Amino acid sequence: WYRVGNNPEASIDNLTRGLTGTTDANFDGNPDTAIVNYAGAPGFNIQLKITLQGGAIGSGKSDIGEQISLVNTSLTAITMSFFQYGDFQLTPPFVGGEQVSFINSNAVLETGSLGGVQETVHTPVASHQEAEPFPVTITKLNDGVPSTLADNSGAGPGDITWAYQWDVTINPGASFLISKDMLVVIPEPGTWSLVGMAATLFGLFGMRRRQR
C-alpha cells in the first residue's frame, strides 16, 4: 500500500503496471529474481525487485531479498508513505496460533507450529510498525482514511498479521530505497505450498487476503 500526502492509503495494484520501455514484470536473466514496475498517476514510480535463494537441501530454509524503490518523477517534492503487510498462516489447517514480535527496531519474527518467518530491514528503519489480530490492520489500510500504524511490540497467539510503514519526502528526480531480507524456516518440506503463496503475495503486490 502507498499514500501520497494526506490522501488515504491505496493498494499498489491500483497503479499501472509497466513503465515506458519495460514490461510490467520481468526477470533479469536469473530465474531466482523478479522485477515488477508500477507507474503512479501523481508523478511517481515504484519498482519491486524480489530474489529467492534456497538453503541447503533438507534445511527447510529459504531467503527472500526485497528491494523497493520509490521514484519521484514530478517537478516538485512529494511526501509519501509506503506500507508492507504480512499475513502468514503458520499453523494450518487451523487459522491462528501465530506469535509476532518486533525483536528490535528493524526486525520482526513470526512463529507458528510449522516454522517461522523473520524479516530484517537493512535500510532504512521503518517509521512505524504494528502487529494485530486479523483483520485490524488490513481494515485500517482499506478504510478510506489516512492511518498511522500503532507502534506496538507484538501480538499473539492468534491469527496475527503485521505491517511496516515508511514515511518520506522525495525531491524531484530523487528516489527512496527500502532494502529488506526475509528468512523462512519450514522444517517439513511438504508444507512449502501452504506458506509459499503467502510469502509470494505478501502484500507487496497489493493482493488482498483470500477469503477463508
C-alpha positions as a Markdown table, in Angstrom:
| # | Residue | x | y | z |
|---|---|---|---|---|
| 1 | Trp | 0.0 | 0.0 | 0.0 |
| 2 | Tyr | 1.1 | 3.6 | -0.5 |
| 3 | Arg | -0.1 | 7.1 | 0.4 |
| 4 | Val | 0.7 | 10.4 | -1.2 |
| 5 | Gly | 0.3 | 13.4 | 1.1 |
| 6 | Asn | -2.8 | 13.3 | 3.3 |
| 7 | Asn | -4.7 | 11.0 | 0.8 |
| 8 | Pro | -6.0 | 7.7 | 2.0 |
| 9 | Glu | -3.8 | 4.6 | 1.6 |
| 10 | Ala | -4.3 | 2.7 | -1.7 |
| 11 | Ser | -3.2 | -0.7 | -2.8 |
| 12 | Ile | -0.4 | -0.6 | -5.4 |
| 13 | Asp | -2.4 | -3.0 | -7.6 |
| 14 | Asn | -4.5 | 0.1 | -8.4 |
| 15 | Leu | -1.4 | 1.6 | -10.2 |
| 16 | Thr | -0.5 | 0.9 | -13.8 |
| 17 | Arg | 1.9 | -2.0 | -14.1 |
| 18 | Gly | 4.8 | -1.4 | -16.5 |
| 19 | Leu | 6.9 | 1.7 | -17.3 |
| 20 | Thr | 7.8 | 3.2 | -20.6 |
| 21 | Gly | 10.0 | 0.8 | -22.4 |
| 22 | Thr | 9.5 | -2.0 | -19.9 |
| 23 | Thr | 7.1 | -4.9 | -19.3 |
| 24 | Asp | 5.1 | -5.0 | -16.0 |
| 25 | Ala | 7.1 | -7.9 | -14.7 |
| 26 | Asn | 10.4 | -9.5 | -15.9 |
| 27 | Phe | 13.4 | -11.4 | -14.9 |
| 28 | Asp | 17.0 | -10.0 | -15.0 |
| 29 | Gly | 18.4 | -13.1 | -16.6 |
| 30 | Asn | 18.4 | -15.1 | -13.3 |
| 31 | Pro | 15.5 | -17.4 | -12.7 |
| 32 | Asp | 15.6 | -16.5 | -9.0 |
| 33 | Thr | 14.9 | -12.8 | -9.5 |
| 34 | Ala | 11.7 | -11.0 | -10.5 |
| 35 | Ile | 11.2 | -7.3 | -11.1 |
| 36 | Val | 7.8 | -5.6 | -11.1 |
| 37 | Asn | 7.3 | -2.0 | -12.2 |
| 38 | Tyr | 4.4 | 0.3 | -11.3 |
| 39 | Ala | 3.7 | 3.8 | -12.6 |
| 40 | Gly | 1.8 | 6.2 | -10.3 |
| 41 | Ala | -0.5 | 8.9 | -11.8 |
| 42 | Pro | 0.5 | 11.5 | -9.1 |
| 43 | Gly | 4.1 | 11.5 | -10.5 |
| 44 | Phe | 6.0 | 8.6 | -9.1 |
| 45 | Asn | 7.1 | 5.1 | -10.0 |
| 46 | Ile | 7.5 | 2.0 | -7.7 |
| 47 | Gln | 9.8 | -0.9 | -8.6 |
| 48 | Leu | 9.9 | -4.1 | -6.7 |
| 49 | Lys | 12.8 | -6.5 | -7.0 |
| 50 | Ile | 12.5 | -9.9 | -5.3 |
| 51 | Thr | 15.2 | -12.5 | -5.1 |
| 52 | Leu | 14.7 | -16.1 | -3.9 |
| 53 | Gln | 17.7 | -18.1 | -2.6 |
| 54 | Gly | 17.1 | -21.6 | -1.3 |
| 55 | Gly | 19.1 | -23.1 | 1.6 |
| 56 | Ala | 20.9 | -26.4 | 1.8 |
| 57 | Ile | 18.8 | -29.5 | 0.8 |
| 58 | Gly | 16.9 | -30.7 | 3.8 |
| 59 | Ser | 17.5 | -27.5 | 5.8 |
| 60 | Gly | 13.9 | -26.2 | 5.3 |
| 61 | Lys | 15.3 | -22.7 | 4.9 |
| 62 | Ser | 14.9 | -20.2 | 2.2 |
| 63 | Asp | 15.9 | -16.5 | 1.9 |
| 64 | Ile | 13.9 | -13.8 | 0.1 |
| 65 | Gly | 15.6 | -10.5 | -0.6 |
| 66 | Glu | 13.4 | -7.5 | -1.4 |
| 67 | Gln | 14.3 | -4.0 | -2.8 |
| 68 | Ile | 11.5 | -1.4 | -3.1 |
| 69 | Ser | 12.3 | 1.8 | -5.0 |
| 70 | Leu | 10.0 | 4.8 | -4.9 |
| 71 | Val | 11.0 | 7.4 | -7.6 |
| 72 | Asn | 9.6 | 10.9 | -7.8 |
| 73 | Thr | 9.1 | 11.7 | -11.5 |
| 74 | Ser | 7.3 | 15.0 | -10.8 |
| 75 | Leu | 8.8 | 18.5 | -10.7 |
| 76 | Thr | 8.0 | 19.1 | -7.0 |
| 77 | Ala | 8.8 | 17.3 | -3.8 |
| 78 | Ile | 6.2 | 14.7 | -2.8 |
| 79 | Thr | 5.5 | 13.2 | 0.7 |
| 80 | Met | 4.8 | 9.5 | 0.5 |
| 81 | Ser | 4.1 | 6.6 | 2.9 |
| 82 | Phe | 4.7 | 3.0 | 1.9 |
| 83 | Phe | 3.2 | 0.1 | 3.8 |
| 84 | Gln | 4.2 | -3.6 | 3.8 |
| 85 | Tyr | 1.6 | -6.0 | 5.1 |
| 86 | Gly | 2.4 | -9.6 | 6.1 |
| 87 | Asp | -0.1 | -12.3 | 6.7 |
| 88 | Phe | 1.3 | -15.9 | 7.1 |
| 89 | Gln | -0.6 | -19.0 | 8.1 |
| 90 | Leu | 2.0 | -21.0 | 10.0 |
| 91 | Thr | -0.4 | -23.3 | 11.9 |
| 92 | Pro | -2.6 | -24.9 | 9.2 |
| 93 | Pro | -5.1 | -26.5 | 8.9 |
| 94 | Phe | -6.2 | -24.3 | 11.8 |
| 95 | Val | -6.3 | -20.5 | 11.5 |
| 96 | Gly | -4.5 | -18.8 | 14.4 |
| 97 | Gly | -1.7 | -19.8 | 16.7 |
| 98 | Glu | 0.9 | -17.4 | 15.3 |
| 99 | Gln | 3.0 | -15.2 | 17.6 |
| 100 | Val | 4.6 | -12.0 | 16.2 |
| 101 | Ser | 7.3 | -10.0 | 17.9 |
| 102 | Phe | 9.3 | -6.9 | 16.8 |
| 103 | Ile | 12.6 | -8.1 | 18.2 |
| 104 | Asn | 14.3 | -4.8 | 17.6 |
| 105 | Ser | 13.9 | -1.6 | 15.5 |
| 106 | Asn | 14.5 | -3.3 | 12.2 |
| 107 | Ala | 13.4 | -6.9 | 12.6 |
| 108 | Val | 10.1 | -8.9 | 13.1 |
| 109 | Leu | 9.7 | -12.5 | 13.9 |
| 110 | Glu | 6.5 | -14.6 | 13.3 |
| 111 | Thr | 6.4 | -18.2 | 14.6 |
| 112 | Gly | 3.8 | -21.0 | 14.5 |
| 113 | Ser | 3.7 | -24.8 | 14.6 |
| 114 | Leu | 5.0 | -25.2 | 11.1 |
| 115 | Gly | 8.1 | -22.9 | 11.5 |
| 116 | Gly | 8.9 | -19.2 | 11.4 |
| 117 | Val | 9.4 | -16.1 | 9.3 |
| 118 | Gln | 11.9 | -13.4 | 10.2 |
| 119 | Glu | 12.3 | -10.2 | 8.3 |
| 120 | Thr | 15.2 | -7.8 | 8.7 |
| 121 | Val | 15.0 | -4.3 | 7.3 |
| 122 | His | 18.6 | -3.4 | 6.2 |
| 123 | Thr | 17.8 | 0.2 | 5.4 |
| 124 | Pro | 16.1 | 2.4 | 6.3 |
| 125 | Val | 14.4 | 1.6 | 9.7 |
| 126 | Ala | 10.6 | 1.9 | 9.3 |
| 127 | Ser | 8.8 | 4.9 | 10.7 |
| 128 | His | 6.0 | 2.8 | 12.2 |
| 129 | Gln | 5.1 | -0.8 | 12.8 |
| 130 | Glu | 2.2 | -2.9 | 14.2 |
| 131 | Ala | 1.1 | -6.4 | 14.9 |
| 132 | Glu | -2.6 | -7.1 | 15.3 |
| 133 | Pro | -5.2 | -9.9 | 15.1 |
| 134 | Phe | -6.7 | -10.2 | 11.6 |
| 135 | Pro | -8.4 | -8.0 | 10.2 |
| 136 | Val | -7.4 | -5.0 | 12.3 |
| 137 | Thr | -4.5 | -3.8 | 10.1 |
| 138 | Ile | -5.9 | -4.6 | 6.7 |
| 139 | Thr | -9.1 | -2.8 | 7.6 |
| 140 | Lys | -7.0 | 0.2 | 8.6 |
| 141 | Leu | -5.3 | 0.2 | 5.2 |
| 142 | Asn | -8.5 | -0.1 | 3.3 |
| 143 | Asp | -10.9 | 2.2 | 5.2 |
| 144 | Gly | -10.5 | 5.2 | 3.0 |
| 145 | Val | -8.9 | 7.5 | 5.6 |
| 146 | Pro | -5.1 | 8.1 | 6.2 |
| 147 | Ser | -3.8 | 6.0 | 9.0 |
| 148 | Thr | -0.6 | 5.5 | 11.1 |
| 149 | Leu | 0.4 | 2.1 | 12.4 |
| 150 | Ala | 0.2 | 1.6 | 16.2 |
| 151 | Asp | 3.9 | 1.1 | 17.1 |
| 152 | Asn | 3.2 | -1.9 | 19.4 |
| 153 | Ser | 5.8 | -4.5 | 20.1 |
| 154 | Gly | 3.9 | -7.6 | 19.0 |
| 155 | Ala | 0.8 | -9.7 | 19.4 |
| 156 | Gly | -0.4 | -13.3 | 19.8 |
| 157 | Pro | -1.0 | -16.0 | 19.9 |
| 158 | Gly | -3.8 | -15.9 | 17.4 |
| 159 | Asp | -4.5 | -15.1 | 13.7 |
| 160 | Ile | -1.8 | -12.4 | 13.7 |
| 161 | Thr | -0.8 | -10.1 | 10.9 |
| 162 | Trp | 1.9 | -7.4 | 10.9 |
| 163 | Ala | 3.0 | -4.3 | 8.9 |
| 164 | Tyr | 5.7 | -1.7 | 8.5 |
| 165 | Gln | 5.2 | 1.9 | 7.4 |
| 166 | Trp | 7.9 | 4.2 | 5.9 |
| 167 | Asp | 7.2 | 8.0 | 5.7 |
| 168 | Val | 9.4 | 10.1 | 3.4 |
| 169 | Thr | 9.6 | 13.3 | 1.4 |
| 170 | Ile | 11.2 | 12.7 | -2.0 |
| 171 | Asn | 12.7 | 15.5 | -4.0 |
| 172 | Pro | 12.1 | 15.9 | -7.8 |
| 173 | Gly | 14.0 | 13.2 | -9.7 |
| 174 | Ala | 15.2 | 11.5 | -6.5 |
| 175 | Ser | 14.4 | 8.0 | -5.2 |
| 176 | Phe | 13.8 | 6.3 | -1.8 |
| 177 | Leu | 15.1 | 2.7 | -1.5 |
| 178 | Ile | 13.9 | 0.2 | 1.0 |
| 179 | Ser | 16.1 | -2.9 | 1.4 |
| 180 | Lys | 14.8 | -6.0 | 3.3 |
| 181 | Asp | 15.6 | -9.6 | 3.8 |
| 182 | Met | 13.3 | -12.4 | 4.8 |
| 183 | Leu | 14.4 | -15.8 | 6.2 |
| 184 | Val | 11.7 | -18.6 | 6.1 |
| 185 | Val | 12.3 | -21.7 | 8.1 |
| 186 | Ile | 9.8 | -24.6 | 7.4 |
| 187 | Pro | 11.1 | -27.9 | 8.9 |
| 188 | Glu | 8.7 | -30.0 | 6.9 |
| 189 | Pro | 9.4 | -29.6 | 3.1 |
| 190 | Gly | 5.8 | -30.7 | 2.2 |
| 191 | Thr | 4.4 | -27.7 | 3.9 |
| 192 | Trp | 6.0 | -25.2 | 1.5 |
| 193 | Ser | 2.9 | -24.9 | -0.6 |
| 194 | Leu | 1.0 | -23.7 | 2.5 |
| 195 | Val | 3.4 | -20.9 | 3.2 |
| 196 | Gly | 4.9 | -20.1 | -0.1 |
| 197 | Met | 1.9 | -18.5 | -1.6 |
| 198 | Ala | 1.5 | -16.2 | 1.4 |
| 199 | Ala | 5.2 | -15.2 | 1.0 |
| 200 | Thr | 4.8 | -14.5 | -2.7 |
| 201 | Leu | 1.6 | -12.4 | -2.4 |
| 202 | Phe | 2.7 | -10.9 | 1.0 |
| 203 | Gly | 1.1 | -7.6 | 0.4 |
| 204 | Leu | 3.9 | -6.1 | -1.7 |
| 205 | Phe | 1.8 | -6.7 | -4.7 |
| 206 | Gly | -1.3 | -5.3 | -3.2 |
| 207 | Met | -3.0 | -8.6 | -3.1 |
| 208 | Arg | -5.8 | -8.8 | -0.5 |
| 209 | Arg | -6.2 | -11.7 | 1.8 |
| 210 | Arg | -8.2 | -14.5 | 0.3 |
| 211 | Gln | -11.5 | -15.3 | 2.0 |
| 212 | Arg | -11.4 | -18.4 | 4.1 |
